[in-house]
Amino acid sequence: MNVMESFKWQEIVRRGEALLALADPIGIRRAGVAVSRCIPLFGLLLAGGCGTLSGGHGWGQDAIYPVQWERIPKAAQRALLDPVTWVSAGGAAVFAIDDFDEKVSHWAADHTPVFGSQRGARDASDVLVTVLQAEALGTGLLTPSGDDPLGWTFSKAKGIGVECLALYATSGATDLIKDATDRLRPDGSDHKSLPSGHASAAFSGARLANRNLDSLDLAPWVRTSLKTGNLMAASATAWARVEGHKHYPSDVLIGACLGNFITTFIHDAFLNLPEDSRFDFYLEPSPRGVFGSVSWRF
């Protein structure tokens, strides 16, 4: 190993140590895993988080302070008009008609057409939520936050702090509404059916991951494919809760609406990222001519 390679490895380890110091207070580091064994793994992950965004600043560098007050009403409007927000709210309203909600819930729990069993559906919902929230953290770490180790660490701390705030705010709002509505679950286990916590958490994680993907240097078609996959995974989580006989369809739709709205608002209002175009056009030479694609933010 030459001097330059040794320096790069030391830099990777130093960034891994900084990540662990940041992650431990919010419970990311788990008991039973030796810290010394985690540092190289996390460091390698973070080696891709160098560089800057289009405006020359790092991801998270401008987060939280100073507050850009003009962004707050814009973020609220964007969150309200986001298709996931209003489609989910509209869908919940449709299921509230007559006894449509109960009929679909009981049919899904009896037939379990996607996951095969109620237990399988419940297990799948747990796994999918974990994957989406882990992806939100992972993509946040991979975003370009500058080359200086101290500045990089500070920027990541602020950016991930905003994203954790979005997750916790979603969870808190979900619990408050559960207590207020006091709706009995389809299986009769308790009165915490509305809204679905799994659905709100899944759509919160999917929204954060998708926003982070906008800051990564990816081909537009790759970015769009990943973002579509995240929304499909969040939707599968919501449906799994219906098949698992833990929620009515309106429960998961309200959860999706809530998670998407709160997360979009907090992310866009307080991360203060450059507002790039919502549409991208991409061309790439190929053996048979030119390959092109169009992508958009969602």
Sine and cosine of phi, psi and omega as CSV:
sin_phi,cos_phi,sin_psi,cos_psi,sin_omega,cos_omega
0.00,0.00,0.85,-0.53,0.00,-1.00
-0.98,0.19,0.04,-1.00,-0.08,-1.00
-0.89,0.46,-0.67,0.74,-0.04,-1.00
-0.90,0.43,-0.68,0.73,0.01,-1.00
-0.90,0.43,-0.63,0.78,0.04,-1.00
-0.89,0.46,-0.65,0.76,0.02,-1.00
-0.90,0.44,-0.69,0.72,0.00,-1.00
-0.89,0.46,-0.67,0.75,-0.01,-1.00
-0.91,0.42,-0.65,0.76,0.05,-1.00
-0.88,0.48,-0.60,0.80,0.01,-1.00
-0.92,0.39,-0.65,0.76,0.03,-1.00
-0.88,0.47,-0.72,0.70,0.01,-1.00
-0.89,0.45,-0.65,0.76,0.00,-1.00
-0.88,0.47,-0.64,0.77,0.03,-1.00
-0.94,0.35,-0.58,0.82,0.07,-1.00
-0.90,0.44,-0.66,0.75,0.05,-1.00
-0.89,0.46,-0.65,0.76,0.02,-1.00
-0.90,0.44,-0.63,0.78,0.03,-1.00
-0.89,0.46,-0.71,0.70,-0.02,-1.00
-0.89,0.45,-0.61,0.79,0.05,-1.00
-0.90,0.44,-0.58,0.82,0.03,-1.00
-0.96,0.27,-0.67,0.74,-0.16,-0.99
-0.97,0.24,-0.52,0.85,-0.12,-0.99
-0.85,0.53,-0.68,0.74,-0.01,-1.00
-0.89,0.45,-0.39,0.92,-0.02,-1.00
-0.97,-0.23,0.21,0.98,0.17,-0.99
0.99,0.13,0.28,0.96,-0.01,-1.00
-0.96,0.29,-0.64,0.77,0.01,-1.00
-0.96,0.29,0.77,-0.64,-0.07,-1.00
-0.97,-0.23,0.54,-0.84,0.03,-1.00
-0.90,0.43,0.50,-0.86,0.05,-1.00
1.00,-0.03,-0.06,1.00,0.03,-1.00
-0.93,-0.38,0.86,-0.52,-0.05,-1.00
-0.92,0.39,0.73,-0.68,-0.04,-1.00
-0.88,0.48,-0.65,0.76,-0.06,-1.00
-0.90,0.44,-0.48,0.88,0.02,-1.00
-0.98,0.18,-0.38,0.92,-0.03,-1.00
-0.99,0.12,-0.47,0.88,-0.14,-0.99
-0.85,0.53,-0.78,0.63,0.01,-1.00
-0.88,0.48,-0.62,0.79,-0.01,-1.00
-0.89,0.46,-0.76,0.64,0.01,-1.00
-0.92,0.39,-0.59,0.81,-0.01,-1.00
-0.89,0.45,-0.67,0.74,0.03,-1.00
-0.89,0.46,-0.61,0.79,0.04,-1.00
-0.88,0.48,-0.64,0.77,-0.11,-0.99
-0.99,0.12,-0.19,0.98,-0.01,-1.00
-0.87,0.49,-0.41,0.91,0.02,-1.00
-0.99,0.11,-0.01,1.00,-0.07,-1.00
-1.00,-0.06,0.34,0.94,0.03,-1.00
-1.00,0.09,0.03,-1.00,-0.01,-1.00
1.00,0.06,-0.11,-0.99,-0.03,-1.00
-0.72,-0.70,0.16,-0.99,0.06,-1.00
-0.99,0.17,-0.03,-1.00,-0.08,-1.00
-0.87,0.49,-0.51,0.86,-0.01,-1.00
-1.00,0.09,0.00,1.00,0.00,-1.00
1.00,-0.06,-0.12,0.99,0.04,-1.00
-0.98,-0.18,0.38,-0.93,0.03,-1.00
-0.99,0.11,0.40,-0.92,0.08,-1.00
-0.88,0.47,0.79,-0.61,-0.01,-1.00
1.00,0.02,-0.24,0.97,-0.05,-1.00
-0.87,0.49,-0.62,0.78,-0.06,-1.00
-0.98,-0.18,0.17,0.98,-0.06,-1.00
-0.93,0.37,0.52,-0.85,0.15,-0.99
0.94,0.34,-0.89,0.45,-0.08,-1.00
-0.77,-0.64,0.69,-0.73,-0.04,1.00
-0.97,0.24,0.57,-0.82,0.02,-1.00
-0.92,0.38,0.79,-0.61,0.06,-1.00
-1.00,-0.10,1.00,-0.05,-0.17,-0.99
-0.86,0.51,-0.50,0.86,-0.03,-1.00
-0.93,0.37,-0.32,0.95,0.01,-1.00
-0.97,0.24,-0.44,0.90,-0.14,-0.99
-0.90,0.45,-0.79,0.62,0.04,-1.00
-0.91,0.42,-0.54,0.84,0.04,-1.00
-0.91,0.41,-0.66,0.75,0.01,-1.00
-0.91,0.42,-0.64,0.77,0.03,-1.00
-0.90,0.44,-0.67,0.74,0.02,-1.00
-0.91,0.42,-0.68,0.73,0.00,-1.00
-0.89,0.46,-0.66,0.75,0.00,-1.00
-0.92,0.40,-0.63,0.78,-0.02,-1.00
-0.94,0.35,-0.62,0.78,-0.06,-1.00
-1.00,0.01,-0.05,1.00,0.03,-1.00
-0.87,0.49,0.71,-0.71,-0.06,-1.00
-0.83,0.56,-0.60,0.80,0.00,-1.00
-0.89,0.46,-0.61,0.79,-0.02,-1.00
-0.91,0.41,-0.82,0.57,-0.13,-0.99
-0.98,0.18,-0.46,0.89,0.08,-1.00
-0.93,0.38,-0.66,0.75,0.02,-1.00
-0.90,0.43,-0.70,0.72,0.01,-1.00
-0.90,0.44,-0.67,0.75,0.03,-1.00
-0.91,0.42,-0.63,0.77,0.04,-1.00
-0.89,0.45,-0.65,0.76,0.03,-1.00
-0.89,0.46,-0.61,0.79,0.02,-1.00
-0.90,0.43,-0.61,0.79,0.02,-1.00
-0.90,0.43,-0.68,0.73,-0.02,-1.00
-0.94,0.35,-0.32,0.95,0.03,-1.00
-0.97,0.25,-0.20,0.98,0.00,-1.00
-0.95,0.30,0.78,-0.62,0.04,-1.00
0.81,0.59,-0.70,-0.72,0.01,-1.00
-0.92,-0.39,0.49,0.87,-0.02,-1.00
-0.86,0.52,-0.65,0.76,-0.01,-1.00
-0.84,0.54,-0.77,0.64,-0.05,-1.00
-0.93,0.38,-0.64,0.76,-0.02,-1.00
-0.88,0.47,-0.73,0.68,-0.01,-1.00
-0.91,0.41,-0.64,0.76,0.00,-1.00
-0.87,0.50,-0.76,0.65,-0.04,-1.00
-0.93,0.37,-0.60,0.80,0.04,-1.00
-0.89,0.45,-0.72,0.70,-0.02,-1.00
-0.90,0.44,-0.66,0.75,-0.01,-1.00
-0.94,0.35,-0.54,0.84,0.00,-1.00
-0.97,0.24,-0.62,0.79,-0.12,-0.99
-0.99,-0.17,-0.41,0.91,-0.04,-1.00
0.58,0.81,0.89,0.46,-0.13,-0.99
-0.93,0.38,-0.39,0.92,-0.07,-1.00
-0.98,-0.17,-0.73,0.68,-0.15,-0.99
-0.97,-0.23,-0.09,1.00,0.15,-0.99
1.00,0.05,-0.45,0.89,0.02,-1.00
-0.32,-0.95,0.34,-0.94,0.03,-1.00
-0.90,0.43,-0.66,0.75,0.03,-1.00
-0.89,0.46,-0.69,0.73,0.03,-1.00
-0.88,0.48,-0.63,0.78,0.02,-1.00
-0.91,0.42,-0.69,0.73,0.01,-1.00
-0.91,0.42,-0.66,0.75,0.03,-1.00
-0.90,0.43,-0.67,0.75,0.00,-1.00
-0.89,0.45,-0.63,0.78,0.00,-1.00
-0.90,0.43,-0.61,0.79,0.04,-1.00
-0.90,0.43,-0.70,0.72,-0.02,-1.00
-0.91,0.41,-0.71,0.71,-0.06,-1.00
-0.90,0.44,-0.64,0.77,0.05,-1.00
-0.88,0.48,-0.70,0.72,0.00,-1.00
-0.88,0.47,-0.68,0.73,-0.01,-1.00
-0.89,0.45,-0.71,0.70,-0.03,-1.00
-0.91,0.42,-0.65,0.76,0.01,-1.00
-0.96,0.29,-0.55,0.83,0.09,-1.00
-0.92,0.40,-0.61,0.79,0.04,-1.00
-0.91,0.41,-0.61,0.80,0.05,-1.00
-0.86,0.52,-0.71,0.70,0.03,-1.00
-0.91,0.41,-0.72,0.69,-0.04,-1.00
-0.88,0.48,-0.71,0.70,0.01,-1.00
-0.93,0.38,-0.55,0.84,0.08,-1.00
-0.89,0.46,-0.62,0.78,0.02,-1.00
-0.94,0.34,-0.49,0.87,-0.03,-1.00
-0.99,0.12,-0.20,0.98,0.01,-1.00
-0.91,0.41,0.50,-0.86,-0.03,-1.00
-0.96,0.29,0.89,-0.46,-0.03,-1.00
-0.83,-0.55,0.42,0.91,0.06,-1.00
0.99,-0.14,0.17,-0.99,-0.08,-1.00
-0.98,-0.20,-0.35,0.94,0.00,-1.00
-0.97,0.23,0.83,-0.56,-0.08,-1.00
-0.84,0.54,-0.68,0.74,-0.02,-1.00
-0.92,0.39,-0.73,0.69,0.03,-1.00
-0.90,0.43,-0.61,0.79,0.03,-1.00
-0.87,0.49,-0.73,0.69,-0.02,-1.00
-0.89,0.45,-0.68,0.73,-0.01,-1.00
-0.91,0.41,-0.67,0.75,0.02,-1.00
-0.90,0.43,-0.70,0.72,0.02,-1.00
-0.89,0.46,-0.64,0.77,-0.01,-1.00
-0.87,0.49,-0.68,0.73,0.00,-1.00
-0.94,0.34,-0.71,0.70,-0.04,-1.00
-0.90,0.43,-0.73,0.68,0.01,-1.00
-0.93,0.36,-0.50,0.86,0.08,-1.00
-0.87,0.49,-0.67,0.74,0.04,-1.00
-0.90,0.43,-0.67,0.74,-0.03,-1.00
-0.93,0.36,-0.60,0.80,0.08,-1.00
-0.91,0.41,-0.61,0.79,0.06,-1.00
-0.86,0.51,-0.66,0.75,0.02,-1.00
-0.89,0.45,-0.67,0.74,0.01,-1.00
-0.91,0.41,-0.71,0.70,-0.03,-1.00
-0.93,0.36,-0.61,0.79,0.03,-1.00
-0.90,0.43,-0.64,0.77,0.06,-1.00
-0.88,0.47,-0.72,0.69,0.01,-1.00
-0.89,0.45,-0.69,0.73,-0.01,-1.00
-0.90,0.43,-0.70,0.72,0.01,-1.00
-0.90,0.43,-0.62,0.78,0.03,-1.00
-0.88,0.48,-0.71,0.70,-0.01,-1.00
-0.91,0.42,-0.64,0.77,0.01,-1.00
-0.89,0.46,-0.68,0.73,-0.02,-1.00
-0.94,0.34,-0.60,0.80,0.08,-1.00
-0.83,0.55,-0.73,0.68,-0.01,-1.00
-0.91,0.42,-0.59,0.81,-0.05,-1.00
-0.96,0.28,-0.63,0.78,-0.06,-1.00
-0.99,0.15,-0.57,0.82,0.08,-1.00
0.82,0.57,0.66,0.75,-0.04,-1.00
-1.00,0.08,0.73,-0.69,0.01,-1.00
-0.95,0.31,0.71,-0.71,0.04,-1.00
-0.92,0.38,0.38,-0.92,0.03,-1.00
-0.85,0.53,-0.55,0.83,0.00,-1.00
-1.00,0.05,0.02,1.00,0.06,-1.00
0.96,0.29,0.24,0.97,-0.10,-0.99
-0.96,0.28,-0.55,0.83,0.05,-1.00
-0.27,-0.96,-0.07,-1.00,-0.03,-1.00
-0.95,-0.30,0.69,0.72,-0.03,-1.00
-0.83,-0.56,0.70,0.72,-0.09,-1.00
-0.99,0.15,-0.59,0.80,-0.13,-0.99
-0.90,-0.43,0.84,-0.54,-0.08,1.00
-1.00,0.01,0.10,-1.00,0.02,-1.00
-0.97,0.23,0.84,-0.54,0.05,-1.00
-0.93,0.36,-0.58,0.81,0.05,-1.00
-0.90,0.44,-0.68,0.73,-0.02,-1.00
-0.91,0.41,-0.70,0.71,-0.01,-1.00
-0.91,0.42,-0.64,0.77,0.02,-1.00
-0.92,0.38,-0.64,0.77,-0.01,-1.00
-0.91,0.42,-0.71,0.70,-0.02,-1.00
-0.96,0.30,-0.46,0.89,0.12,-0.99
-0.91,0.41,-0.73,0.68,0.03,-1.00
-0.90,0.44,-0.66,0.75,0.01,-1.00
-0.90,0.44,-0.66,0.75,0.01,-1.00
-0.90,0.43,-0.69,0.73,0.03,-1.00
-0.89,0.45,-0.72,0.70,0.01,-1.00
-0.87,0.49,-0.67,0.74,-0.01,-1.00
-0.92,0.39,-0.62,0.78,0.07,-1.00
-0.90,0.43,-0.64,0.77,0.01,-1.00
-0.92,0.40,-0.59,0.81,0.04,-1.00
-0.88,0.48,-0.47,0.88,0.05,-1.00
-0.91,0.42,-0.37,0.93,-0.02,-1.00
-1.00,-0.10,-0.04,1.00,0.00,-1.00
-1.00,-0.09,0.50,-0.87,-0.01,-1.00
-0.99,0.12,1.00,0.04,-0.03,-1.00
-0.80,-0.60,0.46,-0.89,0.16,-0.99
-0.89,0.46,0.65,-0.76,-0.05,-1.00
-0.80,0.61,-0.63,0.78,-0.03,-1.00
-0.93,0.36,-0.53,0.85,0.07,-1.00
-0.92,0.38,-0.72,0.70,-0.01,-1.00
-0.87,0.49,-0.72,0.69,-0.01,-1.00
-0.90,0.44,-0.63,0.78,0.02,-1.00
-0.90,0.43,-0.69,0.72,0.01,-1.00
-0.90,0.43,-0.67,0.74,-0.02,-1.00
-0.92,0.39,-0.62,0.78,0.06,-1.00
-0.90,0.44,-0.66,0.75,0.04,-1.00
-0.88,0.48,-0.61,0.79,0.03,-1.00
-0.91,0.42,-0.68,0.74,0.02,-1.00
-0.92,0.39,-0.58,0.81,0.05,-1.00
-0.92,0.40,-0.63,0.77,0.03,-1.00
-0.91,0.42,-0.64,0.77,0.04,-1.00
-0.91,0.41,-0.65,0.76,0.03,-1.00
-0.91,0.42,-0.62,0.78,0.04,-1.00
-0.90,0.43,-0.60,0.80,0.05,-1.00
-0.87,0.49,-0.73,0.68,-0.02,-1.00
-0.88,0.47,-0.72,0.70,-0.01,-1.00
-0.91,0.41,-0.56,0.83,0.02,-1.00
-0.87,0.48,-0.55,0.83,0.02,-1.00
-0.93,0.36,-0.48,0.88,0.07,-1.00
-0.96,0.27,-0.74,0.68,0.03,-1.00
-0.89,0.45,-0.52,0.85,0.00,-1.00
-0.97,0.23,0.01,1.00,0.05,-1.00
0.91,0.43,0.48,0.88,0.02,-1.00
-0.97,-0.24,-0.29,0.96,-0.05,-1.00
-0.52,-0.85,0.42,-0.91,0.19,-0.98
-1.00,0.10,0.37,-0.93,0.04,-1.00
-0.81,0.59,-0.64,0.77,0.01,-1.00
-0.90,0.43,-0.50,0.87,0.04,-1.00
-0.88,0.47,-0.73,0.68,-0.06,-1.00
-0.96,0.27,-0.52,0.86,0.03,-1.00
-0.94,0.35,-0.66,0.76,0.09,-1.00
-0.90,0.43,-0.63,0.78,0.07,-1.00
-0.88,0.48,-0.69,0.73,0.03,-1.00
-0.88,0.47,-0.70,0.72,0.01,-1.00
-0.87,0.49,-0.72,0.69,-0.05,-1.00
-0.90,0.43,-0.76,0.65,-0.02,-1.00
-0.88,0.47,-0.68,0.73,0.00,-1.00
-0.92,0.38,-0.68,0.73,-0.04,-1.00
-0.91,0.42,-0.79,0.61,-0.07,-1.00
-0.89,0.46,-0.70,0.71,-0.06,-1.00
-0.92,0.38,-0.70,0.72,0.03,-1.00
-0.87,0.49,-0.70,0.72,-0.01,-1.00
-0.88,0.47,-0.79,0.61,-0.06,-1.00
-0.90,0.43,-0.70,0.71,0.00,-1.00
-0.87,0.50,-0.79,0.62,-0.09,-1.00
-0.95,0.30,-0.45,0.89,-0.04,-1.00
-0.99,0.16,-0.55,0.84,-0.20,-0.98
-0.86,-0.51,-0.15,0.99,0.10,-0.99
-0.99,0.13,-0.38,0.93,0.10,-1.00
0.82,0.58,0.71,0.71,0.03,-1.00
-0.99,0.14,0.38,-0.93,0.08,-1.00
-0.85,0.53,0.66,-0.75,0.00,-1.00
-1.00,-0.02,1.00,-0.02,0.01,-1.00
-0.98,0.20,0.18,-0.98,0.03,-1.00
-0.89,0.46,0.59,-0.81,0.01,-1.00
-0.98,0.20,-0.17,0.99,-0.02,-1.00
-0.83,-0.56,0.62,-0.79,0.05,-1.00
-0.74,-0.68,0.59,-0.81,0.08,-1.00
-0.86,-0.51,0.72,-0.69,-0.17,-0.99
-0.75,-0.67,0.75,-0.67,0.06,-1.00
-0.81,-0.59,0.64,-0.77,0.02,-1.00
-0.54,-0.84,0.76,-0.65,0.03,-1.00
-0.89,0.45,0.55,-0.84,0.06,-1.00
-0.62,-0.78,0.28,-0.96,-0.02,-1.00
-0.84,0.55,-0.43,0.90,-0.04,-1.00
-0.97,-0.24,0.21,0.98,0.00,-1.00
0.66,-0.75,-0.79,-0.61,-0.02,-1.00
-0.80,-0.60,0.74,-0.67,0.05,-1.00
-0.99,-0.16,0.75,-0.66,0.00,-1.00
-0.74,-0.67,0.40,-0.92,0.06,-1.00
-0.45,-0.89,0.39,-0.92,0.09,-1.00
-0.85,-0.53,0.71,-0.71,0.03,-1.00
-0.74,-0.67,0.31,-0.95,0.00,-1.00
-0.57,-0.82,0.40,-0.92,0.05,-1.00
-0.98,0.19,0.67,-0.74,0.09,-1.00
-0.45,-0.89,0.00,0.00,0.00,0.00
